[in-house]
Amino acid sequence: MQQTKASDVTEVGCLFLRGLPVILGDDPSTFFKACFDVDDEEGSYNDVPVGILCHEQENITPHMQSLHHNASSVGIILEGNIVMDVESLPQAMYIVFGLTYALHLNYPKYMNTFFNRYF
């Protein structure tokens, strides 16, 4: 958090959401997927039961790429398919939680601690 100059509330929220699973001991690498706008997305998230896909801009630095707060678009993945595009990572997280509850889905095992403590 100290290495970035994030001043926008959404950017700070994205940093928080990306770092909290790591602090809680979960493995967010399966939940958070990233691709460049020009990449072929097929196959990169087919094995993801529940997750978030961030379309990154191609001209960003590697440090910023890992934070996902500058994604050009964010999609929600259910059973390997993008079911919805949203504006930001925090919005995607709340919608994923709502869909999990409404569709009676189990929390992803790799993010179980995060969803049980944060939501």
N, C-alpha and C positions, 0 to 999 in steps of 0.2 A: 504494500500500500504506500510506503514511503518513497518508492522508486518512481511512482507515477505522479503526474500533475493533474490528476482527475479532479475536476471541480464540478462537473455536471452530476446531478443526483442520480441519473440513470447509469452513468459510468461507474460511480461509486457502488451502486447496487449490483452491477455486473461483476465488479471485482470481488465483492462480498460473496455473491452466489458461486463464483468460480473457486474461491478459496475455502469456503466453509466445509465442503465435503472432504477436502484433504485434511483439514484440522480434525474432523470427526473420525478419520480413519477409513473412509470409504474410497473406492476407486472410481473417480468420475470419468476415466478415459473411455469407457463404454457408453456412458450416458451422454456426454458432450462430444459431438462429432463436428468436424470442421472440413470445409472444402473451399477451394477458390472458385470464383464465379465462372471461370473458364474450364474448370475440371469436369470430367465426366463423373457425375455423382453415383451412377448405378454401381452397386456392389459394395460401396463404402459403408452402408448402413443397413444392408439387408438382414443382418443377424441381430439387430437392435430391437428388442421388444418394446421398450419405452425410452425415448431420448430426445435430444434437441440437436438440430443441425444448424450450424452457423456458416453462412456463405461469407467468406472473407474477401476483402479487396486485395487485388494482387500486388499493389504497390506499398505494402506496409512492412515494417521491420519484423524480424522473427520474435523479438521480445513482445511487441504489441500483439502479434498474431496469437500467442498463447492465452491472452487475456479475454478474447472474444467480446470485448466491449465496443469494438469498432466494426462489427459485422454489418455488411450491407443489407442482409436480410436474415431472418431467423425462422426456422421451420420446426414443427413438432413431428416427431417420428413415433408411430404406433405400429407394431408388428412389421417393421421394415419398410413402411410407406410414410411419406410425408402427408399428413392429413390436414395441416393448417400452416399458413404463414402468418407471423406476427411481427410487431414492430421492434421489440427489444427482448433481451434475455430475461429480465425480471418478469415481463408479461408472459413469456413462454413458460417460465417456472410455475406461475400461478395457474395457468391454463392446464399444464400437465397434471398438477395436483388435482384440479377440478375434474379432469377427464378420468383420472385414476379412481377417484371417488365415485363419479357418476356411472362409470362403466364397470365398477366392481373389479378393477384390476388389482393385482398384488403390486406392492412397491417393488421396483427392481432390486434384486438381492445385492447388487453392487452399490446401491445408493440407499439401502434400508435405514441406516443410522441417520442419514441426512433427512429423509422424509419423516421419520418418526420423531426426531427432535425439533426440526425447524418448522414443520407444518403441523 
